[in-house]
Amino acid sequence: MGCSFEANSNRVFGISAQPLSESERERLGMTAYAGFRVTSVVEGSVAAQMQLAVGDIIVGINGTPFQDMDEFRKLISSDIASVKAVRNGQEVTLYPAMTF
């Protein structure tokens, strides 16, 4: 399942992602919430500016974990201050590029 999302100000969030399987979530200790593995990032998108990378596992938006795709869509439809992801086994927090 690929997904491309509108972010704040009608900007495309710009990822394709796959939901984690239950066994992947258990292995990562994520049994209480969902996660999505990034499979592609659209050049010039919000996600690209935040330096999301293929293989990252998105686990939260603005400090809030999500249970499913609907919650994820709601979270990215507002201003995105941060994305929490797991990259190479380490949790990272990514921020949008500042534009002036």
ZALUMTOR-412548 format. One record per residue (C-alpha): residue number from 1; chain; x negated, y, z negated. Coordinates in nm, 3 decimals. Layout:
> NUM/A/X/Y/Z
...
***
This chain:
> 1/A/0.000/0.000/0.000
> 2/A/-0.156/0.329/0.104
> 3/A/-0.031/0.658/-0.025
> 4/A/-0.088/1.020/0.060
> 5/A/0.058/1.277/-0.174
> 6/A/0.143/1.645/-0.176
> 7/A/-0.030/1.827/-0.459
> 8/A/0.033/2.178/-0.586
> 9/A/0.086/2.452/-0.324
> 10/A/0.175/2.185/-0.066
> 11/A/-0.188/2.076/-0.044
> 12/A/-0.239/1.709/0.033
> 13/A/-0.388/1.516/-0.259
> 14/A/-0.538/1.292/0.006
> 15/A/-0.595/0.933/-0.099
> 16/A/-0.496/0.587/0.002
> 17/A/-0.482/0.356/-0.296
> 18/A/-0.387/0.008/-0.409
> 19/A/-0.225/-0.066/-0.745
> 20/A/-0.436/-0.285/-0.972
> 21/A/-0.321/-0.641/-1.022
> 22/A/-0.222/-0.751/-1.370
> 23/A/-0.544/-0.953/-1.401
> 24/A/-0.756/-0.651/-1.300
> 25/A/-0.575/-0.434/-1.555
> 26/A/-0.635/-0.695/-1.828
> 27/A/-1.004/-0.726/-1.736
> 28/A/-1.041/-0.347/-1.763
> 29/A/-0.839/-0.327/-2.087
> 30/A/-0.562/-0.128/-1.917
> 31/A/-0.262/-0.335/-2.025
> 32/A/-0.053/-0.040/-2.148
> 33/A/-0.063/0.169/-1.830
> 34/A/-0.120/0.153/-1.455
> 35/A/-0.417/0.234/-1.237
> 36/A/-0.478/0.275/-0.867
> 37/A/-0.797/0.178/-0.683
> 38/A/-0.888/0.442/-0.424
> 39/A/-0.930/0.283/-0.079
> 40/A/-0.987/0.604/0.121
> 41/A/-1.019/0.977/0.064
> 42/A/-0.907/1.236/0.321
> 43/A/-1.181/1.484/0.409
> 44/A/-1.099/1.838/0.289
> 45/A/-0.820/1.719/0.058
> 46/A/-0.778/1.797/-0.312
> 47/A/-0.909/1.447/-0.392
> 48/A/-1.221/1.505/-0.178
> 49/A/-1.286/1.840/-0.346
> 50/A/-1.264/1.661/-0.682
> 51/A/-1.521/1.410/-0.552
> 52/A/-1.294/1.108/-0.590
> 53/A/-1.463/0.815/-0.418
> 54/A/-1.357/0.488/-0.261
> 55/A/-1.352/0.228/-0.539
> 56/A/-1.265/0.475/-0.816
> 57/A/-0.972/0.365/-1.030
> 58/A/-0.742/0.656/-1.115
> 59/A/-0.602/0.612/-1.467
> 60/A/-0.476/0.959/-1.563
> 61/A/-0.383/1.304/-1.438
> 62/A/-0.428/1.608/-1.666
> 63/A/-0.501/1.375/-1.958
> 64/A/-0.179/1.177/-1.908
> 65/A/-0.180/0.806/-1.815
> 66/A/0.099/0.683/-1.586
> 67/A/0.308/0.367/-1.582
> 68/A/0.392/0.345/-1.213
> 69/A/0.383/0.517/-0.873
> 70/A/0.679/0.745/-0.958
> 71/A/0.505/0.886/-1.267
> 72/A/0.184/0.930/-1.067
> 73/A/0.370/1.128/-0.799
> 74/A/0.528/1.353/-1.062
> 75/A/0.192/1.419/-1.227
> 76/A/0.019/1.523/-0.906
> 77/A/0.309/1.741/-0.795
> 78/A/0.212/2.000/-1.057
> 79/A/-0.117/2.187/-1.094
> 80/A/-0.397/1.935/-1.124
> 81/A/-0.650/2.034/-1.390
> 82/A/-0.827/1.697/-1.409
> 83/A/-0.825/1.337/-1.293
> 84/A/-0.948/1.059/-1.520
> 85/A/-1.098/0.766/-1.331
> 86/A/-1.310/0.458/-1.388
> 87/A/-1.618/0.459/-1.164
> 88/A/-1.866/0.171/-1.176
> 89/A/-1.726/0.065/-1.514
> 90/A/-1.761/0.413/-1.669
> 91/A/-1.477/0.653/-1.740
> 92/A/-1.524/0.990/-1.569
> 93/A/-1.318/1.308/-1.563
> 94/A/-1.310/1.498/-1.235
> 95/A/-1.203/1.858/-1.186
> 96/A/-1.082/2.048/-0.879
> 97/A/-1.326/2.282/-0.707
> 98/A/-1.284/2.645/-0.805
> 99/A/-1.184/2.865/-0.512
> 100/A/-1.194/3.242/-0.515
***
